[in-house]
Amino acid sequence: MELTFTHHQSAHCENGVASNLLKNSGLNISEPMVFGIGSGLFFVYLPFIKVNHAPAISYRTLPGQIFNKVANRLNLKIKRQKFSSIANANKALDENLKNNIPTGLQVGVYNLSYFPDEYRFHFNAHNLVVYGKTETEYLVSDPVMETVTTLTYEDMNKVRFAKGAFAPRGQMYYPIQIPKDVDLKSAIIKGIKNTCRDMLAPMPIVGVRGIKMVSRQIRKWPAKHGVRKANHYLAQMVRMQEEIGTGGGGFRFIYAAFLQEASVILANEELKTLSKEMTQIGDSWRDFAVEASRIYKNRSAKEDAYNTIADELLDIANREEIFFKKLKKAIS
């Protein structure tokens, strides 16, 4: 059983699944537009929560929020289901496939057999689409992969019922109602306002203030925790930023593409200028990741390496503060 479904590769899984499911339902919306309207860009530093034995840093909103906000702002209806048993989860998914409904799933990464080993770790907020099945496998469109792939029934059960933080509990979701006309202009403005509010939030651990706080902490890590632990913290930060969740440079490039599209729809030239500025900030996030990786791989020749990258991060935070104030003004 194979449903008609067009696979488009994307930079980030949740945007990609949302965009692909909506395109399949007749609403042609790009990955950057999903990300912008869904206010996916975020930053929070949670030192009191440890992920892989390092302070939790997230560059994105909670799993599922992007698609939920897109649905809310474009007046779409999405059905989401979680399950207490594998049998019920399989029954519901198979029923959808029988009814010709490609279905989004939240899954754990660790047992995705088509991922290279170095990308398989315990992270439960990955997204993919199932669009059919054979006698032994499910047909999978994972938007971060170049082409479609497959998962055995056994592996599918493992990824749908992975344990730990954000355990997916067999979660599946799919659009059930899409209006003929959607108001993109209003949705774009709501999405931008939400992101500006988040990134300029007055809380010390959120948005640009959160980035500044991490910059201050990086300076203290070597003396406070020793070089080995400080290096591990830094490695985990870069992993969250560039590998697990695209978050740093990658998200800025997607957001820049969103602003470019938005500038045309809203006939707002200022957004085009800001799009270029956001691309440059994205480049700086990438540079920061490269410099940080040199430190934790012990390849940095800089004597005061931790202070140097803390300075880089502080500069990014200051530029983003100016950027989001300008963006807020541009659509007010």
Secondary structure, 3 states (H helix, E strand, C coil): CECCCCCCCCCCHHHHHHHHHHHHCCCCCCHHHHHHHCCCEEEEEEEEEEECCEEEEEEECCCCHHHHHHHHHHCCEEEEECCCCHHHHHHHHHHHHHCCCCEEEEECCCCCCCCCHHHCCCCCCEEEEEEEECCCEEEEECCCCCCCEEEEHHHHHHHHCCCCCCCCCCCEEEEEECCCCCCHHHHHHHHHHHHHHHHCCCCCCEHHHHHHHHHHHHHHHHHHHCHHHHHHHHHHHHHHHHHHCCCCHHHHHHHHHHHHHHHHHCCCHHHHHHHHHHHHHHHHHHHHHHHHHHHHCCCCCCCCHHHHHHHHHHHHHHHHHHHHHHHHHHCC
